Structures are given as C-alpha cells and as structure tokens.
Amino acid sequence: MIHLVYPHDPARIAAPWSIGNHLARGIRAAGHHVAQYDWAESVVIEPEPDVDILLGHPHPAAGHVFRNSAMGPWGKVIAISPWNGSDEYTDNLTYVYNSVDHLLCICGEYWAGQLPWKCGGVSAIDMAVEPLDFSPLEFTFRPPGRRKFLYIGCTLPIKNPEKIAAVADKYTVGHCGYGSIPGTVHHGHVDFSTEEGRAIVSEYDFLLMLSDHDANPTTVLEAMSWGIIPLCSQGSGYVSPDVVVVDSASVLDYWQHASPDKLLDRQELGWSIVKDKYTWDRFVTRVMEVI
C-alpha cells in the first residue's frame, strides 16, 4: 500500500491539487493500492511494517499526517516538496528531509544543482501541466508597443513585486492574485478554469515572472499551454530555452517590439514544451522510479 499525502480534489485543476490527483491516478494505473490523505490531516498512519510506503508533502507545521507518521516502520519514506533556494519551504522541515529515504524536490533546472539536504537520496523533479485543462485561448497578439504583461501570484518579497511595479510604469501590467502592486490592473483572485478567468488571461500577451526564488511554478506551464509567452527571471526555476529569461529591461523591450512571427514561433515552442516535456506521465514515472 502507498499512503499518499498531498492536497487532492478531482474538481481542482491547479497545483497543488493537480499533483495529488495525477499522482494517485498514475500510481494506481501502475498496479499499486493508494490511500490518500490531505497534507493538513492530523491522523497517524499505522503502516504494515517494512511493506507500506509513505509518499507526499510534509506540512511545515507540526501535528499533521506526514510528520505524525514518518517515524513508523515503513518500507520506504519519500517526501515530495518544492525547493526554491530560500527558507520558504524548509523552515521547521530540515530534520524531516534529512531523515527520509528519498526527497524529490520540485525545482526545475535552475535550482536542481543546489539541493542542500543529506538524506538517503535527493533529486529534482519537474512540475507538469495537463494541456486539456489549459487549452489555447482565443486571442491574437497585440501590435508592437501595445502588448500587455500579466503577473499571476502573490506579493511576497521573493516574488519581487517592486520589479513588477517598475514594468507597470512603462507598460500595461495586470495582476491576478492576492495583495496589490502599484500601477497594475488588479483582477483579484481568479479561477482560471472558468470562462471569466480565461477571458481575463486573453487580454494579455506575456506572463511576467520576476521572482528571486520560485520552485517551478505551474503558472508558467499554464501560460504556455494557453498560448501566451512567459518572460521569467532565472529565479523562477526555469531556464532557456524553456522560457525567455529576463536579465534586464531590454529583454522586455525586445519582446514588446518583436515581430509577430517571433511571437508565433515562441508560442509554438511553448505548446511543444508542455506537450512533450512537462507531462504528468513524466512526473509519475519519476516518482515510480523512486518508489
């Protein structure tokens, strides 16, 4: 039996629910029995000694199911958790990560060479997206000089909201998410599974992600699947050629004024990347290798 600890809800298509949903489905398809738990449950799992496997995301606070149960007589304990080079995901969890049999870090290529823990095994895993859930939008790229940027996310310091605000001084920048960023068009929290949410996204040409520290945000993959172009800092966790890396304002200026053919080529590349690379089959296969 594999005891999977991850947020899960078949009605939710966004991460982290998508991780729990697709993992459970894929592991069952591989022939295993799976029991699912939300990461915030307070239960203690009693495994069949040396046989059952504990797999999932430890909650950062004590008293929840993964940390309550991890010291049991498991056949194997495998943690899956984001890693973004900061303390955001490691506060109070270092001792957990150092004691599991394997730690799979969701982090992308940029952070993959900087994993700090010394557990039995540690490796990186890429996020994934289901293109059917984020199908191409009906829109056309705007003319040079009139193109719009969209930031999707919160306003924590690691997200560099001040850099987003600086872009908003020059170009039209939208913001979907909690908090406020000066100068942006604020859409609030948006459900992108709805037609209203898709309509908001279709008002923009580029996704803007300028984080110092981001594990491997699915927003980037969702944007490529929609057909809008991600412009990202290296700290987003993705690196070229998967995304356009923004290391100076001149990169934004270039894409603001690039020819329509350049944008269409980049759009096609994004679709091929989410179709061929960032797939749930690949994600589940990597987890199954560790199992």
N, C-alpha and C positions, 0 to 999 in steps of 0.2 A: 504494500500500500504506500502511495505517495501522499503525504499531507502537505497541501499547497496553501501557503499563507500569502494572500495578495488580495487587494480590493477586487471585487468581481460583481458584475451586474450585466446580464446579457443585453440590457437596453442601452448601456453606455458604450459609445464608440471611442471615447478619448482615453488617453493614458491617465491614471494607472489601471483603470478598469479593463482596458483592452488587453493589458498584459495578462491579468488573471484569467480573462475569458479565453484568450487564444492558447495560453499555456495549458489550461485544463483540457481544452478540446484536443490539442495536439498530443498531449501525453496519453490521454485515453485512446486516441487513434493508434498509438504505438503499443497498445495492449496492456497498459497499467491501470489499476484501480486508483482513483483520485478522490480524496476527501478535501473539500475546500473550506477555508476559513478567511474571514476578513482580517486584515492585519491589526485592527483595533479590538478584536475579541479578547476577552480576559480568561479564556479557558486554559487548562493544562492538558496537553495531549499525552496519553499513555501509549507509547508505541509497542508493537511486537518487537521484543529485543533483538537487535542485530539484523533485523529484516526491513523494517519500515524506514522510509526516508522523509526527513523534514526538509522542505524546499520553500523558500519565499523571502519576503522583505521584512526584516526586523523593524518593529516600530521604534522610533527614537526614545520613547518614554517607557519606563519600566512598567510591568504589570500586564503586558499584552502577550498574545499567544506564542509568538516565535520565541521571545526571550524567556517566557514562562516554561517552555518545553524543551529548549535546546540542549539542556544537560542530561536529557533522558538517554536510555540505552539504544540509540538509533543505529541503524546500519550505516547511515551517512547523513550529515547535516550540510545543506547547501544554501547559502544566502545569495539573494539577487538584490542589488541595490544600486542606485545612481551614484556616480562619483564625478565630481566636477573640480577637483583641485582645491576645494575650500573646506571649511569645517561644517558647512551646512548639513551634510548628510552623515557626519562622523561623530558629532557631539554625543557622548554617552554610549557610543557603539563600538569603539575601538576594541574593547575586550571581547565583544561578540565576534567581530570579524577576525580577530586573531585566534579564535578557538574553533571556528567551523572547519569542516573538511575541505570546503571549497567556497570561494567568494567570486561570483560573477558580477563584475562592475559594468553597469550601463554607462558608457562614457564616450564612445566614438574614438577615432584615431588620435585626435589631438591630446587627449588625456591618457590614452592607453599605455603609454610608456612611463607613466608617473605614479603607478599604483603603489601605495605605501605599506600595505599590510604584510604580515609574515605568517599567514595561516598555512594549512596544508597545501592549498593551491589557490592561486588568484589569477583571473584572466578577464579580458574585456568582452563585452557583448554589445552589439549594435541594437538600437531600437528598430521598430518596424511599423508599417502602416498598411492598412487594408484599402487599396485603391477604390474598391466598390463603395466604401463608406465616405470617401472624399473625392467624388467623381469630378471631372473637369467642369469648371464654371463656364457659363455663357458670358463672355466678355471679350473685348478687344483691347490691346494695349493702347494707351493714350499717346498723343503726339509728343515728340521731344519737348522738354521744358514744362509739360503739363502733367507729367506722370506723378503718381501718388505712392506713398510708402505707408505700410501698416505694421505696427508693433502689436503683438499678441502676448500678454503676460502681465505679471505683477510689477511693482515698482521697488522691489528690494534693491539695496545698493549694488549687489553683484550684477544686477541687470543693466546697470549704467543708464538710468533714466535721464540723467543730465545730458548724455550724448544724444539720446532720442530728442530731447528738447532742443538741442543745438541744431539738429537737422530740421526740426519744425520751424526754426527761424528763417529757413531758406525755402523749404518745400512743404507741400501739404502732407501731413503725417497723421494717420489715425491711430487710435489706441483702443484695443479690446482687452478688458481685464479690470482688476481691482486697483484702486489708487488713481492718482491723477498725475499727468505730466504737462507742465506748462506749454502752451502753444499747440497742443494736439487736439484733434477732433475726437472727443471721448465717447465711445459707444457703450461703455459699461461692460458687464459680463454678458457674453454672447454664447448661445448654444449653436454651434456650427453644424449640427445635424438637422437644423430647421431651414426652411426656405428663407426666412428672415435673416438668419445668420449667414447663409450663402450669399444673399443679396448684398450684405454689408461688405463681405470679402471681395466681391466682384467689382466694388468701387475702386479697388487698388491694383497697382501693377507689381509692386515689390513687397516682400516681407522683410522687415528690418529687425535684426537680432544683433545687438552690440554688447552682449554680456562679457564680463571678465571671466565668469565661471558659469557654465551651463553643461549639464551632464551629456545630453544627447537629445535635445528637445524634439518631441514628435511634431510640434508646430511646424518645424522646418520641412519634415516629410509631408505633412498635410498640405502645406503650401505648394510643394512641387506637384503633388497629386492633383490639386485644384488647377494648376497651370500658372500660378503666379511665381515670381522669381525670388528666392531667398538671397539676401545680401547679409552676410554674417561675419562677426568677429571670429578669430580662431578660438576664443574662449567659449564659443557655442558648442565646441566639441567636434564639429565637422571641419573638414579641410578640403581644399581644392583637389580634384575637380568636382567633388560632390556639390559644393556651393561656391558662390562668389565670395571670396574672403575680403572683408573690408578692413584695410590697414591705414586708410587715410580718406579724407573727404573727397579726394579726387576720384576715388572708385565710385562713389555715389554720383558725382557729376558725370562720369563717363556713361554710366547706365541710364542716367536721366536723359542723356542726349544721344544714346546709341541708336543705330539704325533699327528699324522694325525687324529686319532679317536677323540681326544679332539676338533680339529678344525672342523671336520664334525659335531660333536654334537652341537657345538656353532653355526655353520651355520644353522642347522635345527631349533635351538631355535630362531634365528633371523627371519627365514621365518615364523614361527608360530606367533611371536610377531606382525609382520606387517600385517599378515592375520587376526588376532583375536583381536588385541588391538588398534593399531594406524590406525584406519579406518576412512574414510570420513563419513560413516554412524554415527559413534560415535561422530565425530566433529559436524556434522549438528544437531544431536539430542541434544547435549549440548546447542548449540545456540538456538534451538527451545524451550527448556525449559525456557530460559531466556526471549525469545520473548513472 
